[in-house]
Amino acid sequence: MTTANEEASTPELSFDPNKLRRKYREERDRRLRDDGNEQYVEVKGKFAHYLDDPYVEPGFTRAPLTDEVEVAVIGGGFGGLLAGARLRQAGFENIRMIDPAGDFGGTWYWNRYPGIACDIESYTYLPLLEELEYVPKEKYSYGAEILAHSQAIGRKFDLYRDVCFQTRVEDLRWDDASARWTISTNHGDRMKARFLCLATGPLNRPKLPGIPGIETFKGHSFHASRWDYAYTGGDSEGGLTGLNGKRVGIIGTGATSVQIVPHVGESAEHLYVFQRTPSSIDVKDNPPTDPEWAKSLGSGWHQHRMDNFNCLVSGVPQQEDLVNDGWTALIGKLLLSVAQGKTNDFSKEGLAKAAELADFEKMEEIRARVDSIVKDPKTAEALKPYYRQFCKRPCFHNEYLETFNRPNVTLVDTHGKGVERITETGVVVDGKEYEVDCLIYATGFEVGTDYSRRAGLDLVGRGGITLSEKWAGGTRTLHGMHVHDFPNCFIMSNAQAGFTASYPHLLNEQAKHITYILEQAKERGARTVEVSEQAEQEWIDTCIAKARDVGDFFENCTPGYYNNEGKPTERSAQDGFYGGGSVEFFGVLDAWRQEGNLEGLEVK
Ligand code: NDP
């Protein structure tokens, strides 16, 4: 029996699309909550110690700085490193990198939990491979290699010179008279900079679930992004001997938790995994790099591979699939259905339908994989994701599902509701308390909150307007980078910019774009570069219109940070990614540079 929105079932399919569509909707609805982003609590006050840096000695001090630099780059992760590297390549000498961490690395500095790895192919994910003449050791790099690569970039481009680590920027203030930014920090600095590049990261501020009673827990607890090896023992490769004899709870089953669970399961007396929504877990084959292949790589291989991957995961067909993994499989399925003549309606609707069918097929495979690994049928059922693959970040792991076959590991499924309560001694779900000695929060990072709060600083532009005030009604930029009333300032973020599965790809394009503009500014002897109000408004209108193209997809998704916790609105359309996708976005930037007249920017 079909309803008005449903179609008659297709006999050659091994699944019923109508049934799956209904099931996806049910799972989404069960997870929707009125409080959206408000369900999370900020890590501060009683929880502030969750943010402490475990990798440096406390109490670092230095004399305040009051000097001037040409470009200040705020953030020493991949964004800042790419900006620094591209600027150095263009001949900019006077650059200062500033970061609260004790070294370069950003995400890869802070996150060192057991099992940490990148499940996006290393040959596309790690930036500046050709410049560093480096080919990663395996198809998927572990965290330690990525951290070491970040530091190698810092050395290669001489970015350690003049760097300010363990320095938290608190205030950035524009002065029209001198056309300089003043940078105030936790060390009492009052540095000046002609240009600012903000690369504070998209997932830098850990968040906690606002579970009733969270503050009452008396056992040991920490956030996964600041792993407490002093308590657990071991290192990022595992061997967590400190957990022997301990009952451990982990809240969250996203990409971070998936990598941690096998290690904790191996060492703890008992591990309880508290799940709200299961992740999609695909295979991860991780062969070592073939030295002959590495030697055969010709000039330009890295950009070519990045583009190939990005096109494939963005649904842009390519002659070949260089990466050939779980990420690119979905588009492979879609293309196969075209090649086999199953799809012959190439209208927008026809292609959307074909993509949906390929998605159903892929997710059926993912669910069948759970059945083939997890022995207890009830646990297996609970671990099956019912949503489209790119509604949440897909995960790839070979030991995660297997861990649930261990007698000392229990999946506590909350059926989409989340943990009910935390007590002094444990975690309550469905009225039952699970006592734990240690509670680990793998609950992710702030995404939908105010930019200034996430960056941990306020930006004060012309006439004293703050960025929070300017963006009170929604993000306002040109290309996600320039903001009117904030001259000589470039923001590297994904709001109003093209979102890429491999995030450094976007950062690299932004770094090249910013470098081009600064070169132009230098050539033209510019004192200030600033977007006009009109160009800013036009870009906002474009972004809102483009967001409509992907609105339906996200509206139907299970809640998460990709769809503003299930509440895609006009406001989130303005705050979100460029809806035309990253391939189109990079094309827009490229065409803009080709024009050569800095359209929309006022150069004074
Ligand atoms: P996520 O935001 O992806 O996951 C948070 C988890 O916490 C979700 O499972 C969420 O459930 C759960 N949660 C939140 N509140 C509650 C609650 N009240 N009760 C129970 N569970 C709750 O964070 P991650 O740190 O896992 O990942 C963040 C991002 O970092 C990833 O999306 C990815 O981009 C990146 N990453 C990349 C890796 C890589 O290999 N390249 C590895 C690790 C992370 P729900 O889904 O229902 O909201």
Boltz pocket constraint, residues with backbone or C-beta under 6 A from the ligand:
constraints:
  - pocket:
      binder: B
      contacts: [[A, 117], [A, 118], [A, 119], [A, 120], [A, 203], [A, 209], [A, 210], [A, 211], [A, 251], [A, 252], [A, 253], [A, 254], [A, 255], [A, 256], [A, 257], [A, 259], [A, 274], [A, 275], [A, 276], [A, 277], [A, 393], [A, 414], [A, 416], [A, 417], [A, 418], [A, 419], [A, 442], [A, 443], [A, 444], [A, 445], [A, 559], [A, 560], [A, 561]]
      max_distance: 6.0
